[in-house]
Amino acid sequence: MTQDRSAPGEANTSDPKFEHVADVLRMEISDGQYRYGQRIPTQRELVQRFAVSRDTVRRALQDLQHEGWIESRQGSGAVVARRPSHHAGTSSPMVHLKPYIEEAFEAPTVTLDLMTLTAESMDAHIRAQTLRIHSEEIKPQRIAVRLLLPSTDINLALPRSVADPNDERPRDRHRMLTKRHAGALRDAIIELRNRDLVEDVSVEIRTMPLTPIAKLYIINRRHALFGMYRVVKRPVDVRAADDPGGTEKLEIFDVMGLGATLFPFTGGDTETVSQDATFVDHAQRWFDSLWDHLAHDARFDD
């Protein structure tokens, strides 16, 4: 088993292994793999899964507990904590994306303005809601989605190879992921119209010549969720340099998007101006300015 170099009984804070463990667990909790009150894997199981020391696992769990993702229960170990309600009107960073999307699709009109790097998170969440529509659990009358992505034609700052910034393979991989998730999201929503499940459907995808350093979700023009992309170094599979049909591991600088902490802001229903309402208003104006003046219709069929 691979071990990190933490001293016995002490986590090595300069070693990013604990951050990777925390990031993966945060992503899995955020995506609903572990529900409120459910026990997460034990320290022993996490040590085996991630091939790290117990000290590294402890540090990751300490971070998650400090952030409010998990809590310790006697006799149960670490369990998923109840996150503060997104109706509370406070800018707590402890929120899931899932309840916001579920609530949005339960309204007669659904509007989503999304700025992201690949649309991977939103693809999964939106397709989950289309399944609810297919089963007639919910019946929205109108769905309008605007998806803003970085152009695949520019030299993106991220992802890129650690060893060779000019290596095109990380950008090729990003293009493939973007095409896959944006296309799946678009097709799932368009199918609702084709099957007469939703009367009015609109999906627009544009790209801009910028590398996003944060994600922004504006939901039904009332909620704005803002998450910062943290740069991480990790190995990924890319096409082999000397074998077009094969693959090889390449260490790249990438961003941790799935499971990233989302900061929620909710606009008010009254004329009272709050900090949250101001953020939502300006976030919408910012998105609109990028959409109208900098972005162009996406071309993923090349």
N, C-alpha and C positions, 0 to 999 in steps of 0.2 A: 504494500500500500504506500502511495506517495504521502510523505509527511511534510508539513510546512516547518519553518524553523523557529517557531515560537518556543521560548523557554518554558520548562515545565511550570504549569500553574499560571502562566501569563500569556495573554494574547499579544501577538506582534502587530501593533497598530500600523506599521509601515507596509505590512503584507496585504495585498488586495484580496487574498483568498476569502477572508471573512465577508468582504463586500460582495463578492460574487455569490456566496451562499445566501446572504441576506437579500440580494436582488432577485434571485430565483424564487425564494420563498415569498417575497413580497408580490412578485408577479403572479404566482399560483394562488395566493390569497385573493388578490385583486380580481382575478379571473373566475373566482368562485370555486376553485378546486377544493378548498377547505372552507366550510361554512362556519358561521358564528357558533362558538362553543365546541367546535370539533377539534380533537387533538391533532396537532401536527406531528410529523415523524419525531421519534426520540433522538437524543443526541447521538446515541450509538448508530442508529439508522442513518443519520445525516453524515456521520463520519465515514461510513461505508459508501454512501452514495456519492459524496463529493471527493473522497480520497484525501481528506485533510485531517488535522489533529482535532482532538476534542476541545482544545483551547480556542481554535479558530471557530468551531461551531458555537461555543459559548459566547464568543464576542458577537457573532452574527445574531444570535438570539437576544442578546442584551440590547443591540441596536433596534431590533424589531419591537422589543418590549418598550423601550424608551419612546419609540415613535407611535406606540399605541396599536400596533398590528396584532400583537399577541399578549397574553397574560398568563401568569402561573396559577394553577389551581391544585390544591393539595389532593394527591391521589390520581390526578389526571395529567400532570406534566404541563407542558405549554399548549394552550388552546387559543383559537382565534378570538380576539377581543371584539366586542361590539363597537363599531365605529360610530362617531358622532353623526347624528342625522343631518342630511343635506338640507333639511327644512329649518335648521336652527338659525340660519342667517349669520353665522360666524365664519370667519376665514380659517377654519381648522384645516390642516393638511391631511387629516385622517379621513379620507373618503374613498369609496369604491366608485368606479365608473359605471358598473352594472346598474345600480338603482336609478341613476340619472337617465340612462338610455331606456330602461324599462318604463319609467314615468313619462318620458317624452313620447314613446310610442303608444301610450295609453290615452294620449290627447287626440282630439279629432284632427288637428293639424300638427304635423311633425316637421320642424325645420332644424337642420344640422349644418353648421358651418365649421369645417374641420381643417386645421392646418397641422400636418404631421410629416414624418420622414418617409414612411412606407405604407401607412394605413393598416398595418398588421393588427393592432389592437382593435380598431374600429370595425374592421372587416368581420372579426369573430363576433363582436357584440351586436352588430346590425343583423348579421345572418341569424343570430339567435332570436331576434325579434321578428324576422320574417317567418320563422317557423311558428311563432305564436299567432301570426296573422293567418298562416295556412291552416292552422288548427281551429281558427275562429275564436281563439281566446280573447283577442283584441281586434278592433275594426277601425283603424284610422281612415279618414276620408281623403287626406292629402299628405304626401311625403315629398319634401324638397331637400335635397342634399347638395351642398357645394363642398367639394374636396380639393384642397390646395396642397400640392406636393412640390418638392424640388425638381427641377428639370433634370432628366437623365442625360442631357446632351452637354452639360457643363462639367468642369473638373471640380467635383464636390470636395469640400474640405474633409468630409466624413461620409462613408467609410473610406479608409485608405490603408495601404500596406505599411507596416512599421518599418520594414527594411528598405522599401523602395516606393516613395510617394508617387512615382510615375507608373507603377504597376496598374494596368487597367482592370484586372480581374475583380478587385473589390467593387469597382463601379459597375461592372457587368453583373455581379451578383446582386447589387442594389437595384439595378434596372429590372432584373428578373423578379425580385421580391415585390417591387412596386407594381409591376404589370400584373402579377398574380393576385395580390390583395386588392388593388384598386379595381381590377376587372371583376373579381368575385363579388365585391361589394356592389358594384354597378349592376351586374347581372342579376343578383338576388333581388334587388329593388325593382328593376325593370320587369322581372318575371311576375311581380305582384300585379302590375298593370296588364300584362299579357294574359293573365289568368282571371282578370276582372275582380281581383280581391281588393284593390285600392283604386278609386276612381281617378285620382289626379296624382301622377308621379313625375318627379323631375330629378335627374341626377346629372350634375355638371362636374367635370374634373378638369382642373387647370394646373399648369406647372409654372414655376417662377425660377429665375436664374439665381437662386440663393440656397444655401444650406441651412435649414432650420436648426436653431440651437435650443428650441423649446417647442412643445406641442400646445395647441390651443383648440379647445372644443367649445363652441357656442351652441347651446342647446335650447331650442324653442325661444330664442332671443331673450331668455330669462336667466339662464345659468351660464357661467363661463368657467371652464376648468382649465387651469394653466399648469403645465408640468415642464420642468427643466430637464433637458437631456444631459446626462452626465457621461463624459467620455470614459470609455473603458478599453482596455487592451485584452483581446481574446483571440483564440484560434478559430478559424472557420474553414469549411470545405470550399475550395475553388477548383476550377479546371486545372489540370496539371500542365505545367509550362512545356514539358517535352512530350506530352501525350494528350491530344485534344479529346480523346474519349475517356480519359481517366481523371481522377481528382487527387488533390493533395491538401494538406493542412497549411494554412497561411495565417500568420499572426497579423491582425489588423487593429487599427484604432477605430472603434465603433461607438455607438451610443446605446445606453440602456434605456430603452423606451417602454417595453412591456413591464408593467408593475411600477413605473416611476410614480413618485408621490405627486398627487394632483391637488392643487390648491383651489378650492371652490369659492366662487363669488356669485351671489344671487341678487338680481335686480329687484327693487321694491315694487310692490303693487300699488303704492300710494305716491303722492307727490313729494314725499319726504326724500331728500337726497342723502344717501348713505355712501360710505366708501365703497361698499360692494356694488351698489348700483352704478356708481361712477366708473368703476373698473369694467363692468359689463358693457356699458355704453361706449367707452373708449376702445375696448377690445373689439367690439363690433365695427366701429369706425376704422380701426387699424386693419382688420380683416378685409373690409370692403375696399380700402385704398389699395391693398396689395392685389386683390382680385381684379379690380377695375383698371389699374394703371400699370401693373408689372407682370401679371400672369397671362398666359396664352392657353388655348385649348390643348389638352394633353394628346400626345401621339404615342400610343403604346403598341400600335400594330405594325410598326416598321420591322 
